[in-house]
Amino acid sequence: MRETLLLAASEAGRILMEKYATGVTVAYKGAIDLVTEADLASEQAIVAILRTRHPEHDILAEEGDYGRRGADQRWIVDPLDGTTNFAHGFPWFAVSIALELRGEVVLGAVFNPYNNELFVAERGKGATLNGRPLRVSSTDTLERALLATGFAYDHRVNPENNYSHFERFQRAAQAVRRAGVASLDLACVAAGRFDGFWELKLKPWDVAAGVLLVEEAGGRVSDYRGAPMPLDRGEILASNGHLHVAMQRVLRGAE
């Protein structure tokens, strides 16, 4: 199944780079929620590989409904995380694929094809970037921390919009970045590039692989209050572990 994971991520990345080079057609799932032909082509390729190699497995993907087969194994697929970036030619986007076994994520990959960076994690066996072991940062104070976050598509109209959290973290941390790709934000926490990440209203395909990366690189993942985080919880707090409690305090202060 690891071989399947890597094959699917590689093929999806190839398709995304091909589409990125030639330009894409953009459509809208909502008022400002984009989908491109690249999202669809990438997902079709991933699903074709999964169905060919593991036809009995379930698939949860962003763009299509593939039914339920009641299998112990479920693949969780984001064929293009960072669609808005991709559509604007901003080279920060990824493929994210994870495998659940009886509700626990056991394999995950986040592939940034533009930078040719492949992040892979396997439960109990660590996390790697292009084959090199990953470890979270050792930063232990917010004042020296580089954090990441994002905003939901409906942040203009929904009062649950992350604005107050963002302002408080801007004041508490060394800096906060918002690049628009949750899977890569989590991968960068695993790699020690970011010291922490928080966001609201995420979907399972946004975080499944990234959560495993952080955990296997020695970090911590929870909801805002420190409780275990089901993939459909929506809110996520990920850190190197040293900053987790301090980040929780900031989040509580913004409520």
N, C-alpha and C positions, 0 to 999 in steps of 0.2 A: 504493500500500500504506500510505502514511502516512495517507491519508484513511480507509482501512479501520480502521487502528489507532485513530484519534480517534473515529470513529463507534462502534466497539465499546466503547471505554472510556466514552464518554458514555452510551450506552444501558445498560450495566451499572451505572454510577453512579446513573442514574435509578431503576433497579429496586431497588438497595440502599436508597436513601433512601425509596422508597415502602414497602418492607418494614420499614425502621427505624421509620417513623412509626406503623405499625400493629401491630408486634410480630411475632415469628416463632416457628415451631415448631422445637424443637431435637431432634436425634437424635445418636447417638454412633457413630463409626467404630471406636472402641476404648474402653478404660476411661475415659479423660478427653479423647479427641480428638473435638471437636464437629464437626457439620455441620448447617447450617440450611437451610430452604427457600430462603433468600436466596442461599446459595452455589449451589444447584442452578438457580434461576431465572436468576441472573446468568450462569452458565456456559452455559446453554441459549441465552440471547440472544446471547452472544459467538460461540458456535459457529455459530449460524444465520447471523450476519452474515459470518463467515469462509467458511463453506461456500457462501453465495450469491455472494459476490464473488470468491472464489479457491478454487473447488471442487477444484482439483488439489493444493493445499497440504496438508502434514501438520499435525496439531494434537497438542500435548502439553498436557494440562490436569489439574488436580488431582483433579477429581471423576469424570471419565468416561474411558473408553478409546475412542479414535476411530480405532484402527487405524493402519497405516502405508501410505503410497502411494509412498514412495521419491522424494519431491520434493526439490529443492534447498532449498525454503523450508519452514520449520517455525515455526508460531506456538506460543508458550509462554504458558499462561494460568493465572493465579490469579484466580478470579472474586470471591473475598472473602478478602483477607489480613487477619487479625485477627478471625477468627470468634468467638473467646471474648469479645473486647471487644464485638463487635456484639451477641452474645447477651445480654450483661449491660447493654446500653444505654450502654456507654462509647464516646464518639464519636471513636474513633481506629481507622480501618480503611481499606482501599483496594482498588481493582482494579489488577492488574498484568498487562500484556500486552507481550510482546516478539516480535520476528520474527528468526529465524535464517536466514542465507543460507549454505548449504554449511558449517554448523557455527559460523559467526560471527554473533553478535548484531549486527544493523545498525539496528534500530529498537526503541524501548521507550517505554512510557508507564506511569506510576503516577498514579492518580487518586484523590484523597481527596475524595469527594463531599460529605461533611459540611462541610468547609472550602472546598469548591469550588476546590481546588488541583490543577492538572494539570501534572505534570512530564513532559517529553518529551525524548528524546534521539535523535539520528540519527548514525550512525557518520561521523566526520569533519566534522560540521556543528555540534557543540556540544550543549548541554543548556539547556532553558528551563523556567521556571515561569510558567504563564499568559502565555507569550510573551516573558518577560523573561529575558535570558541569565543563566545560573548560573555561579558560580565557587566552588570549595572555599575553606575558611578559610585564613588565613595563620598560625595558631597553630603554634608550633614547639617548645613544651615540654609534656610531659605534665602538669606541675604546673598548667598553665593550660588544660588540655583538658577539654572536655565530651564524653564518650564514650557510646556506646549498645551494648547487647547484648540477648540473649534466651536463653531456656531451652527445650530440647526438651520435647515432651509427656511423654516418659518419664523426665524428670529425677529423679523421686522414687525410681526403682528402678534406673536405669542408672548405673554408676560413671563413665561418660563424660558428665558432667553440667554442666560449665562453672562449678562452684562455686569451685574454686581460682583460676581465671582471674578471676572476678568479684571475689573478695576482694583479689587482688593489684592489680587496676586501681582498685579503690576507694581503696586506699592510695596509688597512684602518680599518679592523675589528680585534677583539681579536683573532678569528680563523674562518676558513671555513671548513666544512665537506662535503664529497661527498660519499654518501652511495649507490646511484644508484636506488632509489625508490622515484619518485616524489610524489606519493600519500602519502607516509609516511612522507616525508619532510614537506608537507603542514600540515598534521595532527600534526606534532611536532611543527610547528609554532602555530597552534591553542592551543596546550597544554602548550605553553610557554617554551618548551625545546629549540627550535630555535627562534631567534629573527627576522629572515628574510630569504627569499628564492628567488632565481631567476634562470631562465633557459630558453633556446631556444628550438624551434622545438619540442614542446610537442604536443600530440594529445588530443582530448577531453576526452577520457577515462583515460588519465593520471591525469587529473586535476579536472574533474567535481565535484567529491565528496569532494576533498580536498579544493577547492575554497570555497564551502559552509561552510565547517568546520571553515576555517579561518575567514570568514565574521561573522558567528554566534558566534564565540569566541571573537569578538570585534576587529579583525584585518582588514587590508585593502588589496585589490587585484586589480592590474591594469596591463596594459602593461608597457613597460619600461619608457614611457613618461607620465605616470599617467592617461591615458585615460581608460575608461571601456574596459574590456577584453572579447571579445567573445571567446567561448571555442576553436574555430578553429584558434585563432590568432597566436598560436605557442609560442610566448614569454610571460613570466609571471613574475611579481614582486609581492611578497606577504610579508607582514611585520606585526609587531604589531601596525602599524600606526605611532608610534613615529619616526621610522627610515625611513619612506617611502621616504621623500624628500631627505634625505642624501644618500640613496641608489640610487635614480635617478641621483644624481650628479655624483656618481662614475660610473654609467653606461654610462652617457653622456661623461665622460672623457675618456672612453675606446673606443669610436666610431672613 
